[in-house]
Structure formats: C-alpha cells, structure tokens
Amino acid sequence: MRRKIKKITKFNRAQKLILAVFLIALIFTGYQIFRTVRDTMEWRRQRSESSNRNIQGWMRINYAARANGVAPSLLYKALGLPEDPPDRRPLVEIARSQNRSMDEIRIILDRAIVEEHLKTPTPEAGGNSR
C-alpha cells in the first residue's frame, strides 16, 4: 500500500494570508535593524563631533563647559558675565545681548577652552600613566 504524496500547487486563502503576514513581519524587522544601525552610526558621529569642542548656539554656558571638560566659571569669565546667579540663556541669546555674532562667541569660548586644556593636560594627552 503505497500512498502518493500530493504536490502543493496552489496556496489556499489562509496560507496566502499567513505568508503575507510573515513577509510583512520580515520586512518590518529588516527595516528596524537598518534604523538601529543607522542611528547608532549617527550617534557615534555626533559623539565624536562633541568631543571636538563643537560649540552650538542652543547650548547654555554650563552645558558647553561640561561638554568640553572645563569649569563653567572659565566660560563666564571669557564672556565677561557674572557667574552668580548662573545665566540660563542659550549662547545665541547671550551673543545677541552682547551685540556679537555667534561665531565671535564660539571663537572666544573655543580659545578659552583650548587655553585651559593646554594649562592642565589630561591624563590621556600626557601619555602612559604607568
């Protein structure tokens, strides 16, 4: 008694629906993986830019100081602002109030940051600490 195996030549409606749902889930998963990889690469790029002392107009003085590894008092002094109470305005508003361009503010802060980093070298800049 031999049974013949029937070949599947056509999908029925339920099988087509299951296949469609599977393909949609597969495409969605692939898209999410692509977005995750792209966002990770963008995040790494932004992180490396911020480590290059990139001062932006939306930043506040305390944020710019923290992002560049210097004391906020240094940046307040560079801009000729009182440190107490802390100025909570973005740098672009500070530039407007001082009748300066954002580029001038950026140059002033970059110069102060570089001078501070040259005065106090970081352990990784000093070479091997062993």
VOTOR-664143 format. One line per field, with one value per atom (N, C-alpha, C): residue number from 1; x, y, z; atom name; chain; residue in one letter. Coordinates in steps of 0.1 Angstrom, whole numbers. Last residue first. Example, Ala and Ser with C-alpha at 12.3 -4.5 7.8 and 13.67 -1.06 7.14 Angstrom:
REM VOTOR-664143
n: 2_2_2_1_1_1
u: 128_137_129_132_123_132
v: -22_-11_0_-57_-45_-33
w: 71_71_79_78_78_78
atom: N_CA_C_N_CA_C
chain: A_A_A_A_A_A
res: S_S_S_A_A_A
//
This chain:
REM VOTOR-664143
n: 130_130_130_129_129_129_128_128_128_127_127_127_126_126_126_125_125_125_124_124_124_123_123_123_122_122_122_121_121_121_120_120_120_119_119_119_118_118_118_117_117_117_116_116_116_115_115_115_114_114_114_113_113_113_112_112_112_111_111_111_110_110_110_109_109_109_108_108_108_107_107_107_106_106_106_105_105_105_104_104_104_103_103_103_102_102_102_101_101_101_100_100_100_99_99_99_98_98_98_97_97_97_96_96_96_95_95_95_94_94_94_93_93_93_92_92_92_91_91_91_90_90_90_89_89_89_88_88_88_87_87_87_86_86_86_85_85_85_84_84_84_83_83_83_82_82_82_81_81_81_80_80_80_79_79_79_78_78_78_77_77_77_76_76_76_75_75_75_74_74_74_73_73_73_72_72_72_71_71_71_70_70_70_69_69_69_68_68_68_67_67_67_66_66_66_65_65_65_64_64_64_63_63_63_62_62_62_61_61_61_60_60_60_59_59_59_58_58_58_57_57_57_56_56_56_55_55_55_54_54_54_53_53_53_52_52_52_51_51_51_50_50_50_49_49_49_48_48_48_47_47_47_46_46_46_45_45_45_44_44_44_43_43_43_42_42_42_41_41_41_40_40_40_39_39_39_38_38_38_37_37_37_36_36_36_35_35_35_34_34_34_33_33_33_32_32_32_31_31_31_30_30_30_29_29_29_28_28_28_27_27_27_26_26_26_25_25_25_24_24_24_23_23_23_22_22_22_21_21_21_20_20_20_19_19_19_18_18_18_17_17_17_16_16_16_15_15_15_14_14_14_13_13_13_12_12_12_11_11_11_10_10_10_9_9_9_8_8_8_7_7_7_6_6_6_5_5_5_4_4_4_3_3_3_2_2_2_1_1_1
u: 516_521_534_504_504_509_515_512_514_502_509_505_487_501_508_462_471_485_451_453_462_451_459_461_453_445_454_470_468_461_462_461_459_468_474_473_454_469_475_428_433_448_427_426_431_430_440_439_406_419_430_387_387_401_392_393_395_387_401_402_360_370_384_349_348_358_356_360_360_343_358_363_316_323_338_313_311_318_316_325_325_295_308_319_273_275_289_283_278_280_272_282_275_257_259_271_250_264_267_226_226_240_234_226_226_249_256_248_229_239_247_214_208_219_233_228_221_235_246_242_205_213_224_205_201_210_211_204_200_238_230_224_237_241_232_241_235_238_275_264_253_292_290_277_288_289_285_307_295_297_327_325_312_334_323_321_353_357_347_338_349_352_322_316_326_342_334_327_351_361_353_329_334_344_326_317_322_356_347_338_356_361_351_347_356_363_328_342_352_304_307_322_305_305_309_304_315_316_279_291_303_263_263_276_267_271_272_258_272_276_237_239_253_233_239_238_225_214_220_248_241_230_276_264_256_309_300_288_327_318_308_350_347_338_351_359_356_331_344_354_311_310_324_319_319_319_316_329_330_288_296_311_280_277_286_289_294_292_273_288_294_248_251_266_250_248_252_252_263_262_228_240_252_210_210_223_217_219_220_210_224_227_182_191_205_174_173_182_179_185_185_161_175_183_137_141_156_137_137_141_136_147_148_110_122_135_94_94_107_99_103_104_88_102_107_61_69_84_55_54_62_58_67_66_38_52_61_15_19_33_17_17_21_14_26_28_-12_0_13_-26_-26_-15_-21_-17_-16_-33_-19_-13_-60_-54_-38_-65_-66_-59_-39_-53_-53_-16_-19_-34_-10_-16_-18_3_5_0_18_10_13_13_21_12_8_2_11_21_22_17_4_10_10_12_4_11_10_17_8_8_0_9
v: 549_538_542_566_570_559_576_565_569_609_596_585_631_631_618_627_636_635_613_606_614_632_620_613_666_655_642_696_684_673_726_714_702_744_746_734_734_735_737_737_724_723_765_758_743_771_776_768_759_754_758_775_761_755_800_798_783_795_799_797_788_778_782_813_801_790_829_833_821_815_817_820_817_804_805_845_838_824_849_855_848_834_830_836_848_835_830_883_872_859_907_899_888_921_926_920_909_915_921_897_908_915_879_890_901_861_868_880_852_859_867_838_849_858_818_827_839_803_812_822_806_799_809_815_817_809_813_801_804_820_825_813_818_812_817_849_836_831_843_841_852_851_836_834_877_872_858_877_876_872_876_888_889_854_862_875_843_846_855_839_849_853_818_830_842_799_804_817_795_799_805_785_799_804_759_770_784_742_748_758_717_728_733_697_694_705_702_704_702_698_691_692_717_703_694_741_738_723_738_739_736_739_727_727_764_753_740_780_781_768_762_771_770_758_754_765_768_763_760_772_784_780_751_754_765_740_749_753_712_719_727_698_711_719_672_681_696_657_657_666_661_669_668_644_658_666_619_623_638_620_619_624_620_631_632_594_606_618_578_578_590_584_587_588_573_588_592_546_553_568_543_540_547_547_556_555_526_539_549_504_505_520_509_508_510_508_521_521_481_492_505_469_466_477_478_482_480_465_480_485_439_443_459_439_436_441_445_454_451_421_435_445_402_401_415_410_410_409_406_420_420_378_387_402_370_366_376_379_384_381_364_378_384_338_341_357_339_336_341_343_353_352_320_332_343_302_301_314_309_310_310_304_317_319_280_284_298_279_282_285_251_265_266_228_236_250_204_216_225_170_182_194_142_152_165_111_124_135_81_91_105_52_64_74_18_30_42_-12_0_12
w: 336_345_351_318_332_342_287_295_310_278_275_285_282_288_285_273_265_270_294_281_272_315_316_302_301_306_307_313_303_310_318_326_316_297_310_319_275_274_288_285_282_281_285_298_296_258_267_280_248_244_254_261_264_260_250_265_268_223_227_242_224_219_224_232_241_237_210_224_233_189_189_203_197_195_196_196_209_208_168_178_191_158_155_165_167_173_170_171_163_171_195_189_180_215_201_194_237_237_224_231_242_242_212_208_218_228_217_213_244_250_240_225_231_238_219_208_214_243_238_227_263_253_248_298_284_274_324_318_304_344_332_325_379_366_355_397_395_381_392_402_400_373_374_383_349_363_364_319_326_340_300_308_315_286_280_288_303_289_283_327_327_312_318_322_322_313_302_306_340_329_317_353_357_346_344_339_342_337_347_341_311_318_328_292_303_310_273_269_281_285_273_269_306_309_297_290_299_302_278_269_278_301_292_284_311_319_311_289_293_301_266_277_282_231_243_254_206_216_229_192_197_207_201_193_200_197_205_196_198_189_198_207_212_203_199_192_195_210_217_210_193_205_213_172_170_183_185_181_178_188_200_196_161_170_182_154_147_156_171_173_166_161_175_177_135_137_151_142_135_136_154_162_155_132_144_153_116_111_123_132_128_123_134_146_142_108_115_127_102_94_102_120_121_114_109_123_125_84_85_99_92_85_85_104_112_105_81_93_101_66_61_72_83_79_74_84_97_93_57_63_76_56_47_53_74_76_68_61_74_77_37_36_50_47_40_40_58_67_60_34_45_54_20_15_25_37_35_29_34_48_46_7_12_25_-5_-3_4_-32_-18_-17_-54_-51_-36_-53_-65_-62_-36_-33_-45_-44_-45_-43_-24_-32_-32_-25_-18_-28_-24_-32_-24_-6_-7_-16_-11_-12_-14_0_0_0
atom: N_CA_C_N_CA_C_N_CA_C_N_CA_C_N_CA_C_N_CA_C_N_CA_C_N_CA_C_N_CA_C_N_CA_C_N_CA_C_N_CA_C_N_CA_C_N_CA_C_N_CA_C_N_CA_C_N_CA_C_N_CA_C_N_CA_C_N_CA_C_N_CA_C_N_CA_C_N_CA_C_N_CA_C_N_CA_C_N_CA_C_N_CA_C_N_CA_C_N_CA_C_N_CA_C_N_CA_C_N_CA_C_N_CA_C_N_CA_C_N_CA_C_N_CA_C_N_CA_C_N_CA_C_N_CA_C_N_CA_C_N_CA_C_N_CA_C_N_CA_C_N_CA_C_N_CA_C_N_CA_C_N_CA_C_N_CA_C_N_CA_C_N_CA_C_N_CA_C_N_CA_C_N_CA_C_N_CA_C_N_CA_C_N_CA_C_N_CA_C_N_CA_C_N_CA_C_N_CA_C_N_CA_C_N_CA_C_N_CA_C_N_CA_C_N_CA_C_N_CA_C_N_CA_C_N_CA_C_N_CA_C_N_CA_C_N_CA_C_N_CA_C_N_CA_C_N_CA_C_N_CA_C_N_CA_C_N_CA_C_N_CA_C_N_CA_C_N_CA_C_N_CA_C_N_CA_C_N_CA_C_N_CA_C_N_CA_C_N_CA_C_N_CA_C_N_CA_C_N_CA_C_N_CA_C_N_CA_C_N_CA_C_N_CA_C_N_CA_C_N_CA_C_N_CA_C_N_CA_C_N_CA_C_N_CA_C_N_CA_C_N_CA_C_N_CA_C_N_CA_C_N_CA_C_N_CA_C_N_CA_C_N_CA_C_N_CA_C_N_CA_C_N_CA_C_N_CA_C_N_CA_C_N_CA_C_N_CA_C_N_CA_C_N_CA_C_N_CA_C_N_CA_C_N_CA_C_N_CA_C_N_CA_C_N_CA_C_N_CA_C_N_CA_C_N_CA_C_N_CA_C_N_CA_C_N_CA_C_N_CA_C_N_CA_C
chain: A_A_A_A_A_A_A_A_A_A_A_A_A_A_A_A_A_A_A_A_A_A_A_A_A_A_A_A_A_A_A_A_A_A_A_A_A_A_A_A_A_A_A_A_A_A_A_A_A_A_A_A_A_A_A_A_A_A_A_A_A_A_A_A_A_A_A_A_A_A_A_A_A_A_A_A_A_A_A_A_A_A_A_A_A_A_A_A_A_A_A_A_A_A_A_A_A_A_A_A_A_A_A_A_A_A_A_A_A_A_A_A_A_A_A_A_A_A_A_A_A_A_A_A_A_A_A_A_A_A_A_A_A_A_A_A_A_A_A_A_A_A_A_A_A_A_A_A_A_A_A_A_A_A_A_A_A_A_A_A_A_A_A_A_A_A_A_A_A_A_A_A_A_A_A_A_A_A_A_A_A_A_A_A_A_A_A_A_A_A_A_A_A_A_A_A_A_A_A_A_A_A_A_A_A_A_A_A_A_A_A_A_A_A_A_A_A_A_A_A_A_A_A_A_A_A_A_A_A_A_A_A_A_A_A_A_A_A_A_A_A_A_A_A_A_A_A_A_A_A_A_A_A_A_A_A_A_A_A_A_A_A_A_A_A_A_A_A_A_A_A_A_A_A_A_A_A_A_A_A_A_A_A_A_A_A_A_A_A_A_A_A_A_A_A_A_A_A_A_A_A_A_A_A_A_A_A_A_A_A_A_A_A_A_A_A_A_A_A_A_A_A_A_A_A_A_A_A_A_A_A_A_A_A_A_A_A_A_A_A_A_A_A_A_A_A_A_A_A_A_A_A_A_A_A_A_A_A_A_A_A_A_A_A_A_A_A_A_A_A_A_A_A_A_A_A_A_A_A_A_A_A_A_A_A_A_A_A_A_A
res: R_R_R_S_S_S_N_N_N_G_G_G_G_G_G_A_A_A_E_E_E_P_P_P_T_T_T_P_P_P_T_T_T_K_K_K_L_L_L_H_H_H_E_E_E_E_E_E_V_V_V_I_I_I_A_A_A_R_R_R_D_D_D_L_L_L_I_I_I_I_I_I_R_R_R_I_I_I_E_E_E_D_D_D_M_M_M_S_S_S_R_R_R_N_N_N_Q_Q_Q_S_S_S_R_R_R_A_A_A_I_I_I_E_E_E_V_V_V_L_L_L_P_P_P_R_R_R_R_R_R_D_D_D_P_P_P_P_P_P_D_D_D_E_E_E_P_P_P_L_L_L_G_G_G_L_L_L_A_A_A_K_K_K_Y_Y_Y_L_L_L_L_L_L_S_S_S_P_P_P_A_A_A_V_V_V_G_G_G_N_N_N_A_A_A_R_R_R_A_A_A_A_A_A_Y_Y_Y_N_N_N_I_I_I_R_R_R_M_M_M_W_W_W_G_G_G_Q_Q_Q_I_I_I_N_N_N_R_R_R_N_N_N_S_S_S_S_S_S_E_E_E_S_S_S_R_R_R_Q_Q_Q_R_R_R_R_R_R_W_W_W_E_E_E_M_M_M_T_T_T_D_D_D_R_R_R_V_V_V_T_T_T_R_R_R_F_F_F_I_I_I_Q_Q_Q_Y_Y_Y_G_G_G_T_T_T_F_F_F_I_I_I_L_L_L_A_A_A_I_I_I_L_L_L_F_F_F_V_V_V_A_A_A_L_L_L_I_I_I_L_L_L_K_K_K_Q_Q_Q_A_A_A_R_R_R_N_N_N_F_F_F_K_K_K_T_T_T_I_I_I_K_K_K_K_K_K_I_I_I_K_K_K_R_R_R_R_R_R_M_M_M
//
